[in-house]
Amino acid sequence: MKFFQTRIFFTIILFLTISLPTVLAQGNRDYMRETGKINVVIGVIVLIFLGIVFYVLRLDRKLTKLEHQLKDDKNEWTN
């Protein structure tokens, strides 16, 4: 029973945390556009996305290289 109460408590806290910025931001919805900072926000989001894509591609190349090395080492042991 205590687990259920704790779970409900954390669920309510989660929903409040998620909805609070939405409630506070309703005052002036075009603030970022009016001040010209929306371009900065979009630029940062694009940079983060490109960084993640670069990281995943680099990781894929390293894994492919390791797979080939493993395959070659396995072939050496069987011969």
C-alpha positions as CSV (number, residue, x, y, z in Angstrom):
1,M,0.0,0.0,0.0
2,K,2.9,2.4,0.8
3,F,4.4,1.7,-2.6
4,F,1.2,2.7,-4.3
5,Q,1.0,6.0,-2.4
6,T,4.6,6.8,-3.2
7,R,4.0,6.1,-6.8
8,I,0.9,8.3,-6.9
9,F,2.9,11.1,-5.1
10,F,5.7,11.0,-7.7
11,T,3.3,10.8,-10.6
12,I,1.6,14.0,-9.3
13,I,4.9,15.7,-8.9
14,L,5.9,14.7,-12.4
15,F,2.8,16.1,-13.9
16,L,3.1,19.4,-12.0
17,T,6.7,19.7,-13.1
18,I,5.8,19.2,-16.7
19,S,2.8,21.5,-16.7
20,L,4.3,24.4,-14.7
21,P,6.4,25.9,-17.5
22,T,3.4,25.8,-19.8
23,V,1.2,27.7,-17.3
24,L,4.0,30.3,-16.8
25,A,4.7,30.8,-20.5
26,Q,1.1,31.7,-21.4
27,G,1.6,35.3,-20.4
28,N,3.5,36.4,-23.5
29,R,3.8,33.7,-26.2
30,D,5.7,35.7,-28.8
31,Y,8.4,36.9,-26.4
32,M,11.2,35.0,-28.2
33,R,10.1,36.2,-31.6
34,E,9.7,39.8,-30.4
35,T,13.2,39.9,-29.0
36,G,14.8,38.0,-31.9
37,K,16.1,35.2,-29.7
38,I,14.1,32.5,-31.4
39,N,16.9,32.3,-34.0
40,V,19.4,31.6,-31.2
41,V,17.2,28.9,-29.8
42,I,16.8,27.2,-33.2
43,G,20.5,27.5,-33.8
44,V,21.3,25.8,-30.5
45,I,18.8,23.0,-31.2
46,V,20.3,22.5,-34.7
47,L,23.9,22.4,-33.2
48,I,22.9,19.8,-30.6
49,F,21.1,17.7,-33.2
50,L,24.1,17.8,-35.5
51,G,26.4,16.9,-32.6
52,I,24.3,13.9,-31.8
53,V,24.2,12.8,-35.5
54,F,28.0,13.2,-35.8
55,Y,28.5,11.1,-32.6
56,V,26.3,8.3,-33.8
57,L,27.9,8.2,-37.2
58,R,31.4,8.1,-35.6
59,L,30.3,5.4,-33.1
60,D,28.9,3.3,-36.0
61,R,32.2,3.5,-37.9
62,K,34.1,2.4,-34.8
63,L,31.8,-0.5,-34.2
64,T,32.0,-1.6,-37.8
65,K,35.8,-1.4,-37.6
66,L,35.8,-3.5,-34.4
67,E,33.4,-6.0,-36.0
68,H,35.8,-6.5,-38.9
69,Q,38.7,-6.9,-36.5
70,L,36.8,-9.5,-34.6
71,K,35.9,-11.3,-37.7
72,D,39.5,-11.3,-38.9
73,D,40.8,-12.5,-35.6
74,K,38.2,-15.3,-35.6
75,N,39.3,-16.4,-39.1
76,E,43.0,-16.4,-38.0
77,W,42.2,-18.8,-35.1
78,T,40.2,-21.2,-37.4
79,N,43.0,-21.4,-40.0
